[in-house]
């Protein structure tokens, strides 16, 4: 157990899912802000019931923090921006972009995933996986092409990355608290992939094609289809190229 930039941090040799562990911890929080990591994760979970392949050397972390529920929709943008800024701090000129709602892409491949889950009381659990050492091989179960920091020429390890991330995330939270979501949204859009271009969005029951017009003040994706703007709260985005 250690204090890392205001976060009470526990690292485990092996866990089923760091999110499960953090949800449990939130019942009796060790500190208002806490972080759980695991060297190996046997049952990592992704969004929409998918699994998260947890390869050796990669980072599996879950953060617990108290927050009003109305802010949770904006939080994911603060987290993905902090991930982007962390990667950039290791390699400033890297080809990196953000994909709605919460993916970070390096050279078009997904290097991290974020899974927000409800903890006890007002706790939100922020589960983050980062492909530090390797990326899962392309297979039918993967929606998107994956990438790793190692492939992108960044030599780091999960703990070094965790420390750098927590510092960026603290700054991101501070910026959001001070200046509100408008600034987060502007920064997010500056690095977003595909704004103004044709995309496909897969929803649970249908698939929509249209022009990606940006995000709304509530973080919804704005899609122009047949001359009207549709607001999409959740879905999987596919770019026409790349
Ligand atoms: C996604 O589908 O993109 C989200 C993936 C989130 C994976 C991380 S790994 C650490 C934490 N523990 C889990 O079980 N899932 C998240």
Boltz pocket constraint, residues with backbone or C-beta under 6 A from the ligand:
constraints:
  - pocket:
      binder: B
      contacts: [[A, 16], [A, 17], [A, 18], [A, 19], [A, 20], [A, 43], [A, 44], [A, 45], [A, 46], [A, 47], [A, 48], [A, 50], [A, 51], [A, 52], [A, 59], [A, 60], [A, 61], [A, 62], [A, 112], [A, 113], [A, 114], [A, 115], [A, 127], [A, 128], [A, 129], [A, 130]]
      max_distance: 6.0
